Each structure stands twice: as structure tokens, then as C-alpha cells.
């Protein structure tokens, strides 16, 4: 019998939306649907390293190649982490307290 669970990994990062703008703090949540026997901890570490290496401390409009919105950031993070975390089902981005954007590739 296979058991699955939904797991959330929260990552904090600081970045500038544009080069001459202020630093902004973002909360990122990766949602995974995993079987209890998978190596999700290693996948989490790989995803967090990728996010920190490519986004933390960077200028988002340059990294994204698009308007640095929370929506575009969520899509970018999903694209970068999907191969690292095969069970990734959604990415949530909070550009400010109490405000969340969710990207799900299936559109739910």
C-alpha cells in the first residue's frame, strides 16, 4: 500500500525587483506530493540551493527576463525546480505579508 503526503518547504530570500529599487523580502513555498519512501529531503536541499544561487541577492527583472511580478517569479521558480523536485505540484510566492500568489502547472 502506497501512502502519499503533501509537504511544504518554505524558503526566505531577499532580492531587488529592479536594479535601482529597494531590497524586498520574499517567502517561497514549494508544495510537493510525495510517497513516504522518497528522498524528499535531498530534493528539498537541491531546490533551496538552486533558488538561493539564482535569485537571492539578485535583481529579479534581469534574472526573469520579464516584469518582476510575484506571478512571473513563481513560474520561474517552478521551471527551475521541477527537474530537481519531481513531485513538485505548486510554487507559492509572498512578495509581502498576507499576499500570496500560487502557480500550479495544471492550472488548478
C-alpha positions as CSV (number, residue, x, y, z in Angstrom):
1,X,0.0,0.0,0.0
2,X,1.4,3.4,-1.0
3,X,0.9,6.4,1.2
4,X,1.4,10.0,-0.1
5,X,1.5,13.2,1.7
6,X,1.6,16.9,0.9
7,X,4.8,18.6,2.0
8,X,5.7,22.3,2.1
9,X,9.2,23.7,2.1
10,X,9.4,27.5,2.9
11,X,12.4,29.4,1.8
12,X,13.1,33.1,2.6
13,X,15.0,35.2,0.1
14,X,16.0,38.9,-0.4
15,X,16.2,40.4,-3.9
16,X,15.7,43.6,-5.8
17,X,12.8,43.7,-8.2
18,X,14.8,46.3,-10.4
19,X,18.4,47.4,-10.2
20,X,17.7,50.8,-8.6
21,X,14.9,49.6,-6.3
22,X,14.9,48.6,-2.7
23,X,15.7,45.1,-1.4
24,X,12.5,43.1,-0.9
25,X,12.0,40.0,1.3
26,X,10.1,37.1,-0.3
27,X,8.7,33.9,1.1
28,X,8.7,31.0,-1.3
29,X,6.8,27.8,-0.6
30,X,7.4,24.6,-2.6
31,X,4.5,22.2,-2.4
32,X,5.2,18.5,-3.1
33,X,3.0,15.4,-3.2
34,X,5.4,12.7,-2.1
35,X,5.4,9.0,-1.3
36,X,6.7,8.5,2.3
37,X,9.6,6.4,1.0
38,X,11.1,9.0,-1.3
39,X,14.3,11.0,-0.8
40,X,12.4,14.3,-0.5
41,X,15.0,15.9,1.9
42,X,17.7,15.7,-0.7
43,X,15.4,17.2,-3.3
44,X,14.5,20.0,-0.9
45,X,18.2,20.8,-0.4
46,X,18.8,20.9,-4.1
47,X,15.8,23.1,-4.8
48,X,16.8,25.5,-2.0
49,X,20.4,25.7,-3.3
50,X,19.1,26.5,-6.8
51,X,16.8,29.2,-5.5
52,X,19.5,30.8,-3.4
53,X,22.1,30.6,-6.2
54,X,19.9,32.1,-8.9
55,X,17.7,34.5,-7.0
56,X,18.9,35.5,-3.5
57,X,20.6,38.9,-3.7
58,X,20.0,39.3,-7.4
59,X,18.0,41.8,-9.5
60,X,14.8,39.9,-10.5
61,X,14.0,41.7,-13.7
62,X,17.4,40.7,-15.1
63,X,17.1,37.1,-13.9
64,X,13.5,36.6,-15.0
65,X,13.8,38.4,-18.3
66,X,10.3,39.7,-17.6
67,X,8.4,42.0,-15.4
68,X,9.4,41.0,-11.8
69,X,5.9,40.2,-10.6
70,X,5.2,37.5,-8.0
71,X,3.4,35.6,-10.7
72,X,6.5,35.6,-13.0
73,X,8.7,34.7,-10.1
74,X,6.5,31.7,-9.2
75,X,6.6,30.4,-12.8
76,X,10.4,30.9,-13.0
77,X,10.9,29.0,-9.7
78,X,8.7,26.2,-10.8
79,X,10.6,25.9,-14.1
80,X,13.9,25.8,-12.3
81,X,12.9,23.3,-9.6
82,X,10.6,20.9,-11.5
83,X,13.5,18.7,-12.5
84,X,15.1,18.8,-9.1
85,X,11.8,18.0,-7.3
86,X,9.9,15.6,-9.5
87,X,6.9,15.6,-7.0
88,X,6.6,19.4,-7.2
89,X,2.9,20.3,-7.6
90,X,2.9,24.1,-6.9
91,X,5.0,27.1,-6.0
92,X,3.7,29.9,-3.8
93,X,5.3,33.3,-3.6
94,X,4.6,36.0,-1.0
95,X,6.0,39.4,-2.0
96,X,4.6,41.0,1.2
97,X,3.0,39.8,4.4
98,X,-0.5,38.5,3.8
99,X,-0.3,38.3,0.0
100,X,0.3,35.0,-1.8
101,X,0.5,34.0,-5.5
102,X,0.3,30.3,-6.4
103,X,1.5,28.7,-9.6
104,X,0.3,25.2,-10.5
105,X,1.3,23.8,-13.9
106,X,-2.1,22.1,-14.2
107,X,-3.9,25.4,-13.7
108,X,-5.8,24.4,-10.6
